[in-house]
Amino acid sequence: MVVWLIGISGAGKSTLGNKLKAYYDKNSIKSFILDGDIVRDFYNNDLGYTKADRIANIKRIMLSAYVLEQNNIIPIVCNISPFEFLRDFARDKFDNYQEIYLKKDISIAKENDIKDVYKNNIDKTSIVGIDMVFEEPKKSNIIIEVDKESEDISFEKLINYLENK
């Protein structure tokens, strides 16, 4: 299984991904976090934030997720993943792709801005949801509306869904 958490910056992808990893560790289930920021850092931030660079970074993540899945390790991908055509590609390539859409209102994300993504980058680089479109997912396996519930409730929904897969 590949667990792919998508959504705009500030939606809680890394937060829920790390909680899921801890849950899997506690239950002796092999998993690995593939966070978009960590992948960028691994490659010394050699890619920017243009559409082409974002596509290249997502493809790097996909290959890593594929290798993990083929070795019976559940990749927990935490990435904005704004492009539907790449999500469709993932559905075709992975044996068991579970797309989890963390739906967040951009105005709330900008207001909370935990990682200062919006504050530090507006007018400096393309930001998904502002300068670049986040294509609404058409085929997500589950949508979690993170603005309408607590982190614990969102995590409970995620676990309940995944336990049935």
N, C-alpha and C positions, 0 to 999 in steps of 0.2 A: 504494500500500500504506500502511496505517496500522499501526504497531507500537505496541501498547498493553501496557506492563508494569504488572501489577497485583500487589498483595500488601500485607501489613500494613507499618506503619512499621518501618524497619530491615531490610527484606527485600533491599535492594540495588537498588531500582528506578532511582534516580538514578545510582548507580555504573555499573550495566550500560548504562543509557541513554546516559550520557556516553561510555562506551567504544564503544558502537555509533555514536554521532555521529562520533567520531574516525575510526573504521573507514570510515564512509561518506565523510567528508571526504577521507581518504587515497585513496579509490577514485573520487573526483569524482562521487559520488552526492549529489544535493541532498536535504538532510534538515534538520529543525528540532526542537529539544527543547521539549516542552510539559510542564514539571514543575508538578505541583499547587501546590507552595510558591511558585514563581515567578509563576504566574497569580494566586494570592492576593495576593502582594506588589504586582503590577501594579495591582490594584484597591484598593490601600491597605488590605488586610485588612478589607474591608467585610462579609465573611461570617464567621460563627462556625463552630462545629463541630457544630451540631445536624444531624439527618438532613436537614432541609429545606435548610439552608445547604450541606451537602455535595453534595446533588443539584444545587443551583444552580451550584456551582463546577464539577462534572463536566460539566454542560450547556455552560458557557462553554468548557471545554476541547474538548468535542465539536465545537462550531461552528468553533473555531480549527483543529482537526484536519481538518475537512471542507474548509475553504477551502484549506489546504495541499495536501491530497490532490487536490483539483480542479485545482491548479496544478502538479501533478507534482513536489511536494516531499513527501518521506516524513516525516510527523510521527512523532516518537518520544515517546510519551506515557508519563510516569512519574507514576502516580497510584494511590493505594490502591484506588479504585473498588470499594467494598465491596458494591454492590447489583447483583444478577443482572439485574433488569429493565432497568437502564441498559446493561449489557453486551449484552443482547439487542437493545436499541434501536440500539446502535452497530453490531452485526452487520447490522442491516437498512439502516442509513443509509450505511455506507461500502462502497465498491466492493471493497476487499480488506482486511478487518479481521483482524489477526493478534494474538490475545490470548495473552500470555505470562504465565503465573502463576508468580511467584516465591514458592514455598511456604516459609514460615519458622515455626518454633515460637515462640509468643508468649513463653514463658518465656526462651528464648534471646535474643529481641529485647529484652526488658526488661533482661536481664543485660548485654548489649553496649551498648545504648542510645546509639549514636554521636551522635545529634543531641539527646540529653537530652529526647526527646519524652515518654517515660514518666515519668522523674524529675520534670520540671518541670510536668507537666499532670495527674497523677493527682489526683482529687478537685477539679479546677479546670474541666475541660472533658471532653466525651465523647471517649474514645479507642477507635478501632476495634480490636477484639480483646479489649477489657476491658469498657467500658461500652456499646459498640455492636457488634453482630454483624458480622463479616466473613463474608458469605455465600459459602460454598465455591463456586468456579466449577464449572459443570456442562459447559461447552463450550470450555474453553481449548484452543488449538491445540497448546500444549506446556506441560508443567509442569516447572519446574526446582527441584529440592529443594536450596535454597541452603545448608542446614545440613549437608548430606552431602558437599559438594565445595568446592573452592577457587573463588575469584572467576574465575580464568583458565579453569577447566573449565566453569563456568557460562556464561562468555562464549563459549567455543568451541561449546558446545551451541546457544546462541542464534544464532551466525553460521551454523553448519551447517544449522540449521533454515531460517533466512531466505534463505539462498542458494538453496534449493530452491523458493522461492515466487516 
